[in-house]
Amino acid sequence: MKKNTWIEGWFEKCEELKIKPWEWDFKQSYIKEPIPKDKSHIELLLDYKSRKLKEIGICNVTKKADCDKEPFYIYQLLWSTDYESEPKSQLFLDRYNLLRGETMNSFITTFNHSKKIASDGHINHQFETFAASTHCIGNFTVLPHWMNSGRYLFSQDYWDVTMYSLFEFFQPLACWKQFVERYFLQPYVNNDEKWTVSEFWKGHFDGIGSYNRLKPQNEQELSEYLHKVNLRIEERGKWIIKKVSEDLELQHFKFYDELIDMQIRFSNEMN
């Protein structure tokens, strides 16, 4: 299947189901029928993590329950992953390949930790949003397999910490801004002279090196994190869909009207 054929078919399915592509939950790939509107996103995510979603669902590419591998053709289009084989063959080789689809911000780590510190109903609503957006295109990128396997140990899968580490490596090499632009990571950096990485909450980077301090320490930090991560996933997702639509000349879809004048925002330009 050609990448533009799958992407256009996916856009058509989004239009049919009245779902904006940047809000498409790729767990839909493992459910035959459209995800019910009244289905708890948290419950659905926990079902996915428990391997209870086993159907071949809508726009399934991999035939396996691995959400961040589903947008195979989008990765190929945007980041020139040099694989011309079909994704099933690709997945067999994933463990050996340099680049593969990965989830940037983990839901489970923070959700499990939150049971110790959270009681606010508003936070529960924010978690519902995060559970829905965790497996949306704006929360996916491509990483070397070894990097994603190892980053949990030092970052607990908090993407701002991963970005901070990458900044420390790339910035002295004078290629940091090119990296940010290449992978549409402006929502995670400030529009200052160096494009410094923005913390999810004040003092988050002080917790680097401490397993427990990397997680929110109270409801205020938890709420701030959920607000920021949800906003950044949406912003980046919209920009990815805008770029894909323009690269493939698919601006005729209705959802593109919302993106036509969009410019991706930096972290300090967002609420």
Steps between C-alpha positions, in 0.01 A plus 500: 500500500632845409525742792276761335229236438486401868517859625223619268287201599559583866401863444181379330419278796560793737256711298245219493514456879522877560833468682780750442815305403703655782234366741497149351576245771710227341356248745218507246726272295413215735122550520279413202225749576554872562597571861173580682463866596413407858798265543741606773834579340678388815318167494584458131868572561515254788334239277768564239781470754344176626500367140123470491470682165560224246276578202621619161347844517464806284810603298712226656847482344701275729248224580649520851400707803781757490350847452810706433594270211168552319583837329775322304428691180495837674845437644618397156363819345617752762830357617615296202528174687661314214284190503310417184380164628156442640463572873454133593851430372616820661365399839686172485821699465413774752725368772797539266409820320639838598168686500150398601180659619483577871270674748645819644300554821397195701155486660544206735800633694320815613158338533623233740695757702202738516303262720732602784449875466180583309136531602384792284217433254651746252817292493293192414362691201854594396601135521210405272636747244854366541381140462333600172798697367775258609461300180433792267746600229624803695643272770695283257849542358777279369797411718792260484385178663784506755416856603136433575585181687742689723336837552249380759779439749603866512183679388210284623365570149447872566569654163633830636779308676580309181510833315728650764745214451488543122552875537816441704631278219389686185534863604883502517504339155296791360225271369240527779263735316514285188407195709207681661368618164548161337280323755259785572602536864450876535220453758761357737754784473497874565539752220813653651853527366593136560151343479533375855285208613188585698430307822159340547493662845740727688791305643437185297857484373624518861362148535730352235690215660229430757249228408213644707559873458453482125131435560257773614528552874157652559168575330617839375797351315284217371235737367763722338659199333172366363398841369834553325538152356147491358545843341835407346380171357211680329719783367760267355234265363330781311830606348584145393163465327544839335840397363371163378197663334718749317772255401242268341276784372204382706379843610148430375401322823278704732734472798770688307294819529599509867870470411541720195636807684667310783860558608638262762548668837792486740447405864515860630236600244248250641285523813 
